[in-house]
Amino acid sequence: MRTPLLNFPDLVNAQADALADGRSAVWLYSRSLFGRSDLGVNRRRGEAWLAALDAALAPR
């Protein structure tokens, strides 16, 4: 992934885990490779991914 404004490379790690009670959890970790701040880009990206996952898994 790359930050849209400056085209800096970002790293995104995702992990899905089975929980003991039969549910599951998704862990996202997104970070910039350069600079001190990404101005919230990685957080918004993660929130958008989780919202898309929720929508895809929602009962129809």
C-alpha positions in Angstrom: 0.0 0.0 0.0 1.1 3.6 -0.5 0.0 6.8 1.1 -2.1 8.7 -1.5 -0.7 12.2 -1.0 3.0 11.6 -1.0 3.1 8.0 -2.4 5.1 6.7 0.6 5.1 2.9 1.1 3.0 1.6 4.0 3.0 -1.9 5.6 -0.2 -3.6 6.5 -0.4 -6.8 8.5 -3.7 -8.7 9.1 -4.3 -11.7 11.3 -7.5 -13.7 12.0 -7.7 -15.7 15.2 -10.2 -18.2 16.5 -11.4 -17.4 20.0 -12.2 -20.0 22.7 -15.9 -19.2 22.7 -16.3 -19.9 19.0 -16.0 -16.4 17.8 -13.2 -14.9 15.8 -11.1 -11.8 15.9 -9.3 -9.8 13.2 -6.1 -7.9 14.0 -4.9 -5.1 11.7 -1.6 -3.3 12.1 -0.8 -0.6 9.5 2.2 1.7 9.6 4.3 4.1 7.5 7.8 3.2 6.6 8.9 6.8 6.4 8.2 10.0 8.4 6.7 10.5 11.8 3.0 10.9 10.9 0.7 9.6 8.2 -2.0 12.1 9.1 -4.4 9.3 10.0 -4.3 7.5 6.7 -3.4 4.1 8.1 -6.1 4.3 10.8 -8.8 5.3 8.2 -7.6 2.5 5.9 -7.9 -0.1 8.7 -11.4 1.2 9.7 -12.5 1.0 6.0 -11.2 -2.6 5.7 -13.0 -3.6 8.9 -16.3 -2.0 7.7 -16.0 -3.8 4.4 -15.4 -7.1 6.2 -18.4 -6.5 8.4 -20.6 -5.7 5.4 -19.4 -8.8 3.6 -20.1 -11.0 6.6 -23.5 -9.5 7.5 -26.5 -11.9 7.3 -28.6 -11.3 4.2 
